[in-house]
Every structure is written in C-alpha cells, then in structure tokens.
Amino acid sequence: MESYPRAAVERAMKVQEVIMRAMAKKITWSQAGEIIGLCDRQMRRWKERYEEFGYDGLFDRRTGKPSPKRVPVATVEEVLRLYQENYADFNVRHFHEKLREQHHMRLSYTWVKRALQMAGLVKKSRKRGVHRRRRPRRPLPGMLLHLDGSSHAWFQDERRYDLLVLLDDATSEIYYAQLVEEESTATVMTALREVIERKGAFCALYSDRASHFFHTPKAGQPVDRTRPTQVGRAMQELGIQMIPAYSPQARGRGERNFGTWQGRLPQELRIHGIQSMTSANEFLRESYIAEFNERFAVAATEPGHAFLPVRGKNLDLIFSLQHERTVNQDNTVHLGSRILQIEKTRWRATLAGCRVIVYEHLDGTWSIGYGPHLVGRYSREGLPMLLEKENQRRPKAVEKTGASRPWKSLRDSHFPTAPTTTRPTPTPKHNRTFHVL
C-alpha cells in the first residue's frame, strides 16, 4: 500500500502535535487553531474529526488511504491522563513499563515517547555530543568494581541524600546501594567491607578523585599515590588496585547507572509510601536491589568470577580510621578531646614513649595497637571495655590418667616393664656382728 506524500505526513504531524497539546490542556482549542492557521469553526471540525476517526481524521481523506498510525482516541486520552495523574515524575521508559505491566497497554515505546513529547509533557532529547568509543566490559565479575555517590532529592522534597552504589563492570550487577547523609571515608569503608565480606576481595576499584579516595596536590593534576588516604591504605592491605577517573565521561557506565537510579528510585519510594532514609535502605536491601539487577544486569562474557577469599586479615582493623600517636608518660593517648588510658600489660612494664596506632572503628568504638598486640578497647566516649586476650588464657589442667596420656599407654604396650627383683632387708646397726681379726 502506498504511503502518504511527505507534505501530507508533515502536515498531519503538525496538526497531531497541536491537538495533543490541546488534549493535555497545555493550550486551548482556540490557541490550537491559531497555531495551525485555522479559524475557530474549522478547528472545531478538526477536533470532531479527530474524536470520531482518530489519527485517520488528521489526513486528507479524499485519497482513500488509511493513516499509518491507528490508535484509538480513547487510548491516547487514557495514556495522557495516566501520565499526568499518576506518573508525571516518571521517565518515558519507566512509564512505558508501567503501562505494560500495570495497565496492560501493548503500545510501543517509540509511540508513547512521541505522544508525550507532542503533548508537551516530556522534553525532547538534546543532541548527543562528540563521538566517543565505548570501553569494553571486563570479562569476569570481580575484576573491576565502580564505586560512586549521587546527591539527589530522592524523596522529592528539599531533603538531599547521597546514594552510594557499588557496581560490577562485567555484569552491571549492583552489590551495594544505600542512602547516606553524605559520602565520606566511613560510609565508603562500610560499603567496601560489606561487599568484601559477602563476595570476597576483588581486583580493582574505579572511582572519582574525591579526597577520601585520593590525595590530589592541585586540581586537575594527577593524584599522589605516595600519600594514600585511609581508603587507599585499606585497599593496599587487601591487594586491591585503585584506578582514578579524570573525567565524568571516563565513568560513563557509572554515570548512566545513576541516571537510571534518579529516574526510578524516587518514584518507587513515592509509590510505596516511603519517606525516611531508614525505611528506604530497608526497601533497597530487601527487594529493590534484586529487582534492579533482574532488569538491568547482563551476563558476563566468560564463566567464573575473579573474587578471592580473604584469609588471615582482620577486617575490623583494616576498615578503620588509623591514627599514629605517641604514648604519654602516664600511659595515656590523646586523640582530640578523648583521653584513652592504657592498662598495665604483663609483657612490658610501660608503654610510655612508644608509638602506637589508634583504630577508630566504623561502629564508633576505639582500640589501640602496639605491634601485633591489642593493648586497649574503648567505647565511643573513650571508656575502657573488656579486652579478651586469648593468648593469655591458661589451658585447663589435664588429669593424670592413662586416658589423658595415651602416649604412656602406647609406650607400655610396646615396651613392657621389666620384672622387679626383691632386695634383702638391710640389718639394723645394733644387730650387726663384728669379727675381730
């Protein structure tokens, strides 16, 4: 079947766009007539034709050819109504999914997007920038993880929180996603520790050049790897390489992922009636991260993974803020306004003048280490806590029985005891007889 001439199609598209704006109540029907160049009477006829015949009414019917877009007017009005009343803050892709899943409308994504754009409910996409080459994904999960935070009004009000996300480069799977007051060293360490405890140590971490990741002497210059931050020191102890990104375009995969989060999470929180950060984090952990991964994660190009188990490492000490201090003469350590008192140890008379490391743990507690020894544990306020010393516990006494000493029974069975000989009883001195020669 022959298509309409190009001029007729362009004319119909213009009329269609103006009518869609009028149907969405962005403009009046009189204003629509002025835009098209018709009087009020002719515009009413166009409206009646559109309501009676749908898109067919927008084309010149003298040709006898059907319209290339046959969607009932009632369906168009329902789509516009649903978007304006229930999904005005959804992006087009998210709204199209809800139309198919919740309202069972089998419309194409392109049609829905164009309808919303012509109605003035959605802005048209801006032109893309310069051509960039897409970086291929890593072949195995665990080879490269992206860590970044996005500040946004996640509850659609004046409150702004940071969403921390750990993303696998090979599969785009989300390993961690939580809302925090502000991205910081402590919140980043919490995210990294949780993923390492659950999955294992990975190969490399890709992030921006924020001050808790890298020390940058001057803005725009390369990072100084000779001065690691607390996060950098923790990654070094675990053998994880840190890769800095020098532009937002270099973190394209992570930036696109945050665009998806910003276009979906606020709407999901609103639909579920969630208005607090605690409830939002529970929602993320319990259901939405799994739903997000099911929809957007892809399969890795090769089977297997690159995660390694962490053995012989004290993660409680590695993922803590470490401060080096000198012990005072009264065996105390000053850290800001806190004074931490070190108790007497059995293996050293005093620690005065020694260099120790003060560990500020993620749960707010403190501890002091001297070499391999842990010499003190303290509460948030700096009060001493019970310090268990496994190496100083004495083993229980073992009963001296054959069952408790199997080596003796084994020796007796292989080397029987020789028979004993009876010795003569010595004669008392007063009964002895002396012979004189």
Disulfide bonds with the S-S distance in Angstrom:
none
